[in-house]
Amino acid sequence: MHGHVPFFCNFAFFMDYSLTYIYHSCFLLECPSFLLVFDYWRDRPDGFLRQRVAESDVPVYAFVSHFHEDHFNPEILSWSNRVGEPLRCLLSYDVVKKRRIPPEKAVAVLRPEVAVETPFFRLQPFRSTDVGVSAAVSLPDGTVLFHAGDLNNWYFPDHPSQMRVSLREMEGLYLSVIRSVKDTLPHIDHLMFPVDPRLGAETLRGAVQLLERIPVRHFYPMHFWERAVELKSLLEELSARFPGTEFHGC
């Protein structure tokens, strides 16, 4: 069954906001003045996300990192909050092109390195190692969240046929993006990042390389498909290596 997974920490509550894991790569950021949905694909079986959006009296934004089915469900374009305001969609350029979404459906079409200012937060897109963008969201109080989208070191040494570039090229591309992120962000408060068991022994390679280079306060795994049972040992490994970061899910 999709939707709810045996995730050890579905909610992270902070002083003025909360970050909630929904499914796969989807999270919900709730602030007093706005909501922000990251990469919606499927809701929980109890309809948690749809209900939170429908009951909201504040603007609801939807960030979509790229057009892949597991990161973008077009039904979100028809959602609205309690007062009937449609979601304010922040769509990566490839979503508009590949899914043939009219640009007017988006309050912004995202391109790498071109920042978007909203009345509530600043969104800075970065490149990806797959398609679309990754992005940092900066709140007025200085809090920085980073959603990787499909940014990762997709290092498949045992299955090179799954790679569109060589192992060396993938490594170089990924580290190049991380350098760009580091040059812009001195730290990340909340990092939503792929921990994909399909990578086998290299599952944590991309996460480790990022954590070695950029200070991160809170780490949230995503993109682990139906293999949540494997997360605990993986996150314990990361926690032992990076004691200054809190790993949600272990």
C-alpha positions, 0 to 999 in steps of 0.5 A, a space after each residue: 500500500 502506498 501512502 503511510 510508511 513505517 517512518 519513525 518521525 513523521 513530524 518535526 515541530 519547531 518554534 513557528 513552523 512544522 515540517 511533515 513527511 507525506 510520502 516518497 519525496 513529498 513534505 509539507 511545511 506549515 508556517 503561520 502565514 503560508 503552507 508549502 508543499 514539496 514534490 507531491 505525488 501521493 497523499 497518505 491513505 487518510 488524506 492528511 495533505 489534502 485535508 490540511 490544504 483544504 482547511 488552510 486559511 493562508 496561501 498554499 504554495 506547491 514546489 515541483 522540482 521536475 516532471 517525473 511522475 513520482 515528483 509531480 501529480 497534476 491533480 495538485 493544480 486543481 487544489 485550493 485552500 479554504 477560501 477557494 484560492 488555488 495553489 501558488 505553483 512553483 514549477 520547474 521549467 521541464 514540468 511546463 515543457 514535458 507535461 505541457 502545463 500552461 505557464 500561467 498555471 505557475 506563479 513562477 517557472 523555476 530555472 537553476 540559479 534564478 531566485 524567486 521572491 515571494 511575500 513569505 520566502 525566497 526560493 533559490 533553485 540549483 541544478 540537478 544531476 537528473 532533470 529539473 532543479 533542486 532548491 533552497 527555501 529561505 524564511 524571514 527568520 534566517 531558517 534555510 530548507 533544502 529540497 534535493 528533488 532528484 539531486 544525488 550522486 546516482 552512482 550505480 557501479 553494479 548497474 551501469 546501464 541505469 546511468 546516462 553518464 559515466 561514474 566519473 561524470 556523475 561524480 563530477 557533476 554532483 560535486 559541482 552542484 554541491 559546490 554551487 550550493 555551498 557557495 550560496 548557503 553557509 549552512 542548511 537547517 533542514 535537508 530533504 535528501 534521497 536515501 535510495 536503497 536501489 544504489 546498494 552499497 553506494 546508497 549514502 554516497 551523495 548524502 555523505 559528500 554533502 554532509 562533509 561539505 555543508 553544515 546541516 542541522 536536520 536531515 530528512 530521508 526521502 525517495 526510499 520507495 517502499 523500503 522504509 524498513 532499511 532506513 534505520 540502519 542507514 540513518 544510524 550510520 550517518 548519525 554516528 559519522 555526523 553527530 552534529 546533525 539530527 537525523 529524522 527517521 532513526 
